[in-house]
Amino acid sequence: MKKIDNNNILYKKKIIDVNIIATMSAGKSTLINSLLGKKILPTHAGACTAIVTKIEDNKDDIFRAIVLDKNNEEIVRYSNINYKDMKYLNNSNKVSEVDIKGNISFINCENITLVLIDTPGPDSDIDERYDEITHKALDNSSESIVLFVMNGGMLNNNSQKSFLQDIARSMSVGGKQSKERFIFVVNKIDEYKVDDDDIEKDVLEGTRKFLKQIGIENPNIFLVSAEIALGIKRLKNATSDEKQELLDEYKYKMNKLNSNVQFHLEKYAKLPASSQQIIDKELEAAIKNDDKIEQALIHSGIRSLEEAIKNYCFRFE
């Protein structure tokens, strides 16, 4: 009998999809970029997602891509896709899907492959198949996450309400784990004013009340400032030439988060004790080292959201 070399056995990792959904102007693409720590998806004013983009984690710092048409046929490949490439593809009527593989650095589950899935919003009329993909995410097994991104200043709009009603129906079926796979991200919190607004009452409690009216009880809500989080991550990885420009751009925004306790968004997150301890230790170290950049990243809320996604994935290791 031939001896089996265990070192050569290939283990197939479990794939966990994170379906990221939003109506227009919620900052969905900026949020995805902030999770990647890299500006890849188009985020310019007036831009809207017109294609499906799947980003699969493979720990390669170079992001490679395969571009598909409506017949699922390959059009072209990119060995190192970037923001300009994605902007061009998003505007092409020949492109239906872009499949990217690269490093999603915040996730480190050995037996899990994380895939971020970005689709046109439920209010998109570009292609009826996209609406089907978006709604299919609601009916998937508990081994997928639905991350619904909301604009903190525009909670009440009909397109968003209609889709949230579908989410409420999906959450009513299944047990605790099925409900926990739905994460509600309220973005653009940095746009609120320091003296005029109350983040806890106006945003957090207001969002809970809004969702409860739709039929969503005890929602898992995370408040974030994705644009600041992306800027900070870009700053951390910037070349010396880029660093000063990014510092000039984000210095005031970081100071706003650091100097005002109500903009410490990590304190509003509902995380398991073990995950919260990770955030607390990171913040303690940043304060001890007088690292204003790291403090602002934690206060942006993005680290808490990353820990929530990681915590969900750990269940399947």
C-alpha positions in Angstrom: 0.0 0.0 0.0 1.3 3.4 -0.9 2.1 5.6 2.0 0.1 8.9 2.0 2.1 12.1 2.4 -0.1 14.2 4.7 2.0 17.3 3.8 0.6 17.1 0.2 -3.0 16.8 1.1 -4.9 19.9 0.0 -7.6 21.2 2.2 -10.4 23.1 0.6 -11.2 26.2 2.6 -14.7 27.2 3.5 -15.9 30.2 1.5 -17.7 32.9 3.5 -19.4 35.6 1.3 -19.8 39.1 2.6 -22.6 40.6 0.5 -22.3 44.4 0.8 -25.5 46.1 -0.2 -26.7 49.7 -0.1 -28.9 52.2 -1.9 -27.3 55.2 -3.6 -25.1 57.7 -1.7 -24.5 55.4 1.3 -20.7 55.3 0.7 -20.6 51.5 0.0 -17.6 51.6 -2.3 -15.6 53.7 0.2 -16.5 51.3 2.9 -15.2 48.3 0.8 -12.0 50.2 0.0 -11.6 50.9 3.8 -11.9 47.2 4.5 -9.2 46.5 1.8 -7.0 49.4 3.0 -6.6 50.3 -0.6 -8.5 52.6 -3.1 -9.7 50.2 -5.8 -13.5 50.7 -6.3 -14.7 54.0 -7.8 -15.8 56.4 -5.2 -15.9 59.8 -7.0 -19.0 62.0 -6.6 -21.8 60.8 -8.8 -20.4 57.4 -9.3 -22.6 54.4 -8.8 -21.8 50.7 -8.9 -22.8 49.3 -12.3 -21.1 45.9 -12.2 -20.8 43.0 -9.8 -17.3 42.9 -8.1 -16.1 39.9 -6.1 -12.9 40.3 -4.1 -11.5 37.0 -2.8 -8.8 37.0 -0.1 -5.7 35.1 -1.1 -3.0 37.1 0.9 -1.3 38.4 -2.2 -0.5 42.1 -2.0 -1.1 42.4 -5.7 -4.8 42.5 -6.7 -5.3 40.4 -9.9 -8.6 40.4 -11.8 -10.7 38.5 -14.4 -13.3 40.5 -16.3 -16.5 38.8 -17.5 -19.3 39.8 -19.8 -23.0 39.1 -19.5 -22.6 35.6 -20.8 -20.0 34.9 -18.1 -17.3 34.8 -20.8 -13.8 36.2 -20.0 -13.0 39.5 -21.7 -9.6 40.4 -20.2 -7.3 39.8 -17.3 -5.5 42.4 -15.1 -2.2 41.4 -13.4 -2.4 44.4 -11.0 -5.8 46.1 -11.1 -6.2 49.6 -9.8 -8.7 52.4 -9.3 -8.4 53.8 -12.8 -9.0 50.3 -14.3 -12.1 49.8 -12.1 -13.4 53.2 -13.0 -13.1 52.3 -16.7 -14.7 48.9 -16.2 -17.6 50.3 -14.2 -18.4 52.6 -17.1 -18.2 49.8 -19.8 -21.5 48.4 -21.0 -19.7 45.2 -22.0 -18.7 44.3 -18.5 -20.9 42.4 -16.1 -18.6 41.1 -13.4 -15.1 41.6 -12.2 -13.5 38.8 -10.1 -10.5 40.0 -8.0 -8.1 38.1 -5.8 -5.9 39.9 -3.3 -5.0 40.5 0.3 -7.9 41.3 2.7 -5.5 42.0 5.5 -7.9 42.2 8.5 -9.0 38.6 8.1 -6.6 35.8 9.2 -8.8 32.7 9.5 -6.7 29.7 8.3 -9.6 27.6 7.2 -11.7 30.4 5.8 -11.7 32.2 2.5 -13.5 35.6 2.7 -15.1 37.0 -0.4 -16.4 40.6 -0.4 -19.3 40.9 -3.0 -20.3 44.4 -4.2 -23.4 44.7 -6.4 -25.4 47.6 -7.7 -28.0 48.5 -5.1 -31.5 47.3 -4.8 -32.7 50.5 -6.5 -30.5 49.9 -9.5 -32.3 49.5 -12.9 -29.1 48.7 -14.9 -29.7 45.0 -15.1 -32.5 43.0 -13.6 -30.0 40.2 -12.8 -28.3 42.4 -10.3 -31.5 42.8 -8.3 -31.7 39.0 -8.3 -28.2 38.6 -7.0 -28.8 41.2 -4.3 -32.0 39.4 -3.1 -30.4 36.0 -3.4 -28.0 37.0 -0.7 -30.9 37.2 1.8 -31.9 33.6 1.1 -28.4 32.2 1.4 -27.4 29.9 4.3 -26.1 31.2 7.5 -22.6 30.8 6.1 -22.8 34.2 4.5 -22.9 37.7 5.8 -25.2 40.5 4.6 -23.7 43.9 5.3 -26.3 46.6 4.7 -24.8 50.1 4.4 -26.9 53.1 5.3 -26.2 56.8 5.0 -26.5 58.2 8.5 -28.1 61.4 7.2 -30.6 59.8 4.9 -32.2 56.9 6.8 -35.7 57.4 5.3 -36.0 56.6 1.6 -38.4 54.4 -0.2 -35.8 52.2 -1.9 -34.0 51.5 1.3 -37.3 50.8 3.2 -38.5 48.3 0.6 -35.3 46.3 0.8 -35.1 46.5 4.6 -38.6 45.0 4.7 -37.2 42.0 2.7 -34.3 41.8 5.2 -36.9 41.8 8.1 -38.7 38.9 6.5 -35.5 37.0 6.0 -34.4 37.6 9.6 -37.7 36.3 10.9 -36.8 32.8 9.5 -34.2 30.8 11.3 -32.4 31.0 14.6 -30.0 33.3 16.3 -27.1 32.6 14.0 -29.3 33.4 11.0 -30.2 36.8 12.4 -26.6 37.6 13.4 -25.4 37.4 9.8 -27.1 40.6 9.1 -25.0 43.7 10.0 -26.3 47.2 9.6 -23.5 49.8 9.0 -24.4 53.4 9.4 -21.8 55.4 7.4 -20.7 59.0 7.1 -20.9 59.7 10.9 -18.0 62.2 10.5 -20.4 64.5 8.6 -22.4 65.2 11.8 -21.5 68.4 13.7 -19.7 68.3 17.0 -21.9 70.9 18.8 -25.3 70.4 17.0 -25.7 66.6 16.9 -25.9 63.8 19.5 -24.5 60.6 17.9 -26.0 58.2 20.4 -29.5 59.7 20.3 -29.7 61.1 16.8 -28.0 58.3 15.0 -27.8 55.1 17.0 -31.1 55.3 18.7 -32.7 56.8 15.6 -31.5 53.9 13.5 -32.8 51.4 16.0 -36.2 53.1 16.0 -36.3 53.3 12.2 -35.4 49.6 11.8 -37.9 48.5 14.5 -40.7 50.2 12.6 -39.8 48.1 9.7 -39.8 44.9 11.8 -36.1 44.5 12.6 -35.7 43.9 16.3 -32.3 44.2 18.1 -30.3 44.9 15.0 -26.5 44.6 15.0 -25.5 48.2 14.2 -22.0 49.6 13.6 -21.4 53.3 13.2 -18.4 54.1 10.9 -16.6 56.9 9.1 -15.4 54.9 6.2 -13.8 57.8 4.3 -11.6 58.7 7.2 -10.7 55.0 7.8 -9.7 54.6 4.2 -7.6 57.8 4.3 -5.8 56.6 7.5 -5.0 53.2 6.0 -3.7 54.8 2.8 -1.6 57.1 5.0 -0.1 54.1 6.9 1.0 52.5 3.6 2.0 55.7 1.8 5.3 56.5 0.3 7.2 59.5 1.7 5.9 61.7 -1.2 2.3 60.8 -0.6 2.4 60.9 3.2 2.5 64.7 3.7 -0.4 65.2 1.2 -2.5 62.7 3.0 -1.6 64.1 6.4 -2.7 67.6 5.2 -6.0 66.2 3.9 -6.9 64.1 7.0 -5.3 65.9 9.9 -8.5 67.9 10.8 -10.7 64.9 10.3 -8.6 62.7 12.5 -8.5 65.4 15.2 -12.3 65.6 15.1 -12.6 61.9 16.0 -9.8 62.0 18.6 -10.9 65.1 20.4 -14.6 64.4 20.7 -15.7 61.5 22.8 -19.1 61.1 21.1 -17.2 60.4 17.8 -15.3 57.5 19.4 -17.5 55.1 17.3 -16.0 51.9 18.7 -17.9 52.5 22.0 -21.3 52.0 20.2 -20.4 48.6 18.7 -21.9 45.4 20.1 -19.0 42.9 20.1 -18.3 39.7 22.1 -16.1 40.4 25.1 -13.0 38.8 23.5 -13.3 41.0 20.4 -13.9 44.1 22.5 -10.8 43.3 24.5 -8.8 43.3 21.2 -10.1 46.8 20.3 -9.5 48.1 23.9 -5.9 46.8 23.9 -5.2 48.4 20.5 -6.5 51.7 21.7 -4.6 51.5 25.0 -1.4 50.9 23.1 -2.1 53.8 20.6 -2.7 56.2 23.5 0.4 55.0 25.4 2.5 55.5 22.2 0.8 58.9 21.4 -0.2 57.4 18.1 -2.9 59.8 16.9 -3.3 58.1 13.5 -4.0 54.7 15.1 -6.3 56.2 17.6 -8.3 57.8 14.8 -8.5 54.5 12.9 -10.0 52.8 16.0 -12.4 55.8 16.6 -13.6 55.6 12.9 -15.4 52.4 13.8 -13.8 50.3 11.0 -11.8 48.1 13.4 -14.9 47.2 15.3 -16.7 46.2 12.0 -13.6 44.1 11.0 -13.7 42.3 14.3 -17.4 41.6 13.9 -16.8 40.0 10.5 -13.8 38.0 11.9 -15.8 36.8 14.8 -18.5 35.5 12.5 -16.0 33.7 10.4 -14.3 32.0 13.4 -17.4 30.0 13.9 -16.6 28.0 10.8 -13.0 27.3 11.5 
